[in-house]
Amino acid sequence: MGTPEVRLRPARLGDVLSCVDVFYEASEELNARTGQPIMPRNPAGLTRLVEHLLRTDPELSFVADDGSGGIVGFGQAHRRGGTWFLAFLFVRPGHQGQRIGRRMLEACLRGGPIASAQQRPVALAVCIEAIQPVSTALYADFGMLPSVPIYALTGELKPDRTPPPEPRLVAVPFAELVAAGADALADEIDAVDRDAVGYAHQQDHALWTAIDRQGYLFREAAEGRVAGYGYVHRSGRIGPVAVVADAWLPEAIEHLMSSVPVPDAWLAFVPGPSAALVPLLRAGLRVDGPPALYCATGGGPAFSRYLPGNFAIV
Ligand SMILES: CC(C)(COP(=O)(O)OP(=O)(O)OC[C@H]1O[C@@H](n2cnc3c(N)ncnc32)[C@H](O)[C@@H]1OP(=O)(O)O)[C@@H](O)C(=O)NCCC(=O)NCCS
């Protein structure tokens, strides 16, 4: 009897813990092989994210089954507006290089952009690790070309910072605005998203709130116009943050940082063209390791004024 054939099938909620296990095994092996530090695991947060995508886009999640029920790989994508985005593609180290990744990617594409000519989205996109040649080549083969580096900035703020100038933005907690009318808040967030990200995606805002990121709407102090929104978690994670003009981004982030007790370390994913890159570096944060690369067939968010919250929902 030969080795059982690896078969793909749609993912189910019962597969989520296996997917999380595949993710950690594959990414830790990659980091060890390339001399990168192994990050602490956060299985609860990752489980939530994998489940979220399975619920919002069930037709775009696949697992690779080794023929005896063992999950050796998984792929998940989501569709938001005219964008198909690959959130996860991971294969256990012992099964890599056997075209399982390519097959899962094709399955995620068949479930979405190439399902029907009428539904074809305008863009395919993914974030990859810059240290990973295999995924760089694989995604480029489907037209997703490396375009924007996104840096993890971490650390503490310098103690001797000059006091910020008179605030030009007012930050209002989402919780207050929801009490006054959830639909009005959703409309305001959607307008910012359409402008900065390219599409509205309330389903993902529900996730940020569910995982305890504190959301704020920013208004211009003088005119009261909406200037953007942003999230911060008490652990120090900042994002997503989206504003309607580059000039608002540094101040929006200052508001977020001053709205939670000072954490052990801040963490923000900051694109190369971001209006916040230099201000955050001057404020004391440091570039942590090689960047992720946003790869796309074209277009994408306005990275000068948008900070993603993670690399799976950009
Ligand atoms: C990236 C990953 C999902 C790919 O899955 P896989 O099953 O190993 O890959 P496949 O065998 O389907 O395809 C890899 C392709 O890359 C090509 N490739 C491999 N090394 C390459 C290199 N250095 N340069 C260019 N192409 C390369 C292979 O030739 C193959 O192309 P082919 O199908 O035309 O022959 C898997 O290796 C993995 O999980 N890696 C660790 C975690 C990771 O980096 N995940 C992606 C996060 S963005």
The ligand as a Gaussian input file, in Angstrom:
#p B3LYP/6-31G(d) Opt

LIG

0 1
 C        4.471000      28.786000       2.139000
 C        3.790000      27.422000       2.152000
 C        2.346000      27.562000       2.559000
 C        3.853000      26.854000       0.721000
 O        3.257000      25.576000       0.700000
 P        4.049000      24.336000       0.062000
 O        3.097000      23.207000      -0.023000
 O        5.296000      24.123000       0.821000
 O        4.420000      24.911000      -1.376000
 P        4.181000      24.278000      -2.805000
 O        4.945000      22.994000      -2.870000
 O        2.726000      24.191000      -3.128000
 O        4.732000      25.397000      -3.808000
 C        5.867000      26.103000      -3.566000
 C        6.315000      26.757000      -4.862000
 O        7.376000      27.674000      -4.540000
 C        8.496000      27.361000      -5.371000
 N        9.707000      27.713000      -4.634000
 C       10.234000      27.104000      -3.546000
 N       11.354000      27.750000      -3.159000
 C       11.514000      28.801000      -3.986000
 C       12.468000      29.844000      -4.103000
 N       13.492000      29.948000      -3.252000
 N       12.298000      30.746000      -5.093000
 C       11.257000      30.656000      -5.962000
 N       10.347000      29.684000      -5.910000
 C       10.460000      28.765000      -4.937000
 C        8.380000      25.879000      -5.632000
 O        9.119000      25.514000      -6.777000
 C        6.880000      25.729000      -5.825000
 O        6.489000      26.136000      -7.118000
 P        5.911000      25.082000      -8.190000
 O        4.576000      24.632000      -7.626000
 O        5.745000      25.883000      -9.433000
 O        6.903000      24.001000      -8.265000
 C        4.501000      26.433000       3.124000
 O        5.812000      26.200000       2.650000
 C        4.554000      26.937000       4.562000
 O        3.632000      26.704000       5.317000
 N        5.685000      27.586000       4.941000
 C        5.887000      28.062000       6.295000
 C        4.866000      29.094000       6.733000
 C        4.682000      30.236000       5.749000
 O        5.627000      30.901000       5.399000
 N        3.437000      30.481000       5.342000
 C        3.099000      31.549000       4.466000
 C        2.878000      32.791000       5.256000
 S        2.679000      34.164000       4.204000

